[in-house]
Amino acid sequence: MESHFFNIELCKQCPLREGCYKDGAKSKSYSVSLKSREHSEQFEYEQTDDFKDHRRKRFAIEPKNSQLKNPQGLARNKTPDLKGMTLQSVMAIVAVNLKRIITLRKEETD
């Protein structure tokens, strides 16, 4: 963010002060938000239909991620290496899938 501060005495005499300067003001500043190229590109991408489709899908996926992290323990790595984390992830996914299969089987029999 870039801020500019103005001399209030000059503002009082400015021909363009109407709508800008308020009588009795003790200071005058103007702030401009500066965006980097990356921020501008991201903002433009967020306006596309492709991004909106991904956002809708994420809404459906996020509960599954939460289920893996919280009850299945994927929020914290239990081993110091990548191999152990991979195994932990696979075991958590298998456990969630088995729970889902059991739930579906129970629904079929009822």
C-alpha positions as MATLAB code, in Angstrom:
seq = 'MESHFFNIELCKQCPLREGCYKDGAKSKSYSVSLKSREHSEQFEYEQTDDFKDHRRKRFAIEPKNSQLKNPQGLARNKTPDLKGMTLQSVMAIVAVNLKRIITLRKEETD';
ca = [
       0.000    0.000    0.000;
       1.290    3.434   -0.888;
       0.135    6.469    1.102;
       0.395   10.124    0.139;
       0.025   12.983    2.615;
      -0.929   16.491    1.509;
      -0.336   19.927    2.959;
      -3.744   20.960    4.265;
      -3.058   24.649    3.522;
      -2.618   23.815   -0.165;
      -5.808   21.759   -0.134;
      -7.770   24.745    1.170;
      -6.720   26.784   -1.884;
      -6.966   23.998   -4.480;
      -9.570   24.588   -7.242;
     -10.357   20.820   -7.213;
     -10.983   20.642   -3.456;
     -14.727   20.068   -3.766;
     -15.410   16.403   -3.001;
     -11.800   15.960   -1.873;
     -11.169   18.386    0.986;
     -13.581   18.634    3.909;
     -13.746   21.935    5.816;
     -12.143   21.655    9.232;
      -9.979   18.657    8.351;
      -6.633   18.613   10.141;
      -4.880   16.344    7.645;
      -5.327   14.925    4.164;
      -4.014   11.593    2.935;
      -4.662    9.282    0.018;
      -3.805    5.571   -0.046;
      -3.343    3.424   -3.136;
      -3.208   -0.361   -3.042;
      -0.391   -1.646   -5.261;
      -0.621   -5.191   -6.569;
       2.260   -7.224   -7.898;
       2.016   -8.996  -11.235;
       1.407  -12.301   -9.418;
      -1.457  -10.834   -7.381;
      -3.030   -9.337  -10.489;
      -2.777  -12.643  -12.375;
      -4.280  -14.548   -9.431;
      -7.154  -12.069   -9.184;
      -7.874  -12.459  -12.909;
      -7.761  -16.264  -12.610;
     -10.231  -16.172   -9.711;
     -12.744  -14.477  -12.000;
     -12.702  -17.345  -14.547;
     -15.272  -20.137  -14.781;
     -12.475  -22.705  -14.439;
     -11.569  -21.404  -10.972;
     -15.219  -21.302   -9.922;
     -15.651  -24.963  -10.953;
     -12.580  -25.959   -8.920;
     -13.909  -24.021   -5.918;
     -17.232  -25.900   -6.073;
     -15.411  -29.240   -6.203;
     -13.161  -28.282   -3.295;
     -16.242  -27.667   -1.152;
     -17.129  -31.353   -1.570;
     -13.556  -32.617   -1.035;
     -12.681  -30.601    2.068;
     -14.720  -32.774    4.526;
     -12.719  -35.821    3.370;
      -9.433  -33.982    3.980;
     -10.665  -33.051    7.442;
     -11.585  -36.661    8.154;
      -8.075  -37.762    7.185;
      -6.415  -35.089    9.311;
      -8.451  -35.283   12.492;
      -9.734  -38.797   13.322;
      -7.107  -40.596   11.215;
      -4.107  -38.661   12.505;
      -2.738  -37.122    9.307;
      -2.429  -33.708   10.928;
       0.968  -34.686   12.317;
       3.706  -36.851   10.842;
       4.618  -39.774   13.098;
       7.955  -40.517   11.378;
      10.908  -38.333   10.401;
      11.179  -39.471    6.786;
       9.176  -39.274    3.570;
       8.763  -43.040    3.323;
       7.079  -43.154    6.727;
       4.790  -40.246    5.841;
       3.794  -41.980    2.611;
       2.963  -45.155    4.518;
       1.021  -43.168    7.124;
      -0.973  -41.444    4.357;
      -1.772  -44.724    2.594;
      -2.881  -46.363    5.848;
      -5.127  -43.415    6.695;
      -6.729  -43.489    3.237;
      -7.283  -47.258    3.489;
      -8.881  -46.827    6.927;
     -11.249  -44.127    5.648;
     -12.192  -46.238    2.623;
     -12.839  -49.290    4.810;
     -15.095  -47.234    7.073;
     -17.004  -46.044    4.017;
     -17.372  -49.593    2.661;
     -18.699  -50.787    6.031;
     -21.188  -47.921    6.159;
     -22.410  -48.663    2.624;
     -22.770  -52.365    3.404;
     -24.842  -51.590    6.484;
     -27.092  -49.343    4.401;
     -27.593  -52.142    1.843;
     -28.704  -54.640    4.489;
     -31.101  -52.249    6.194;
];
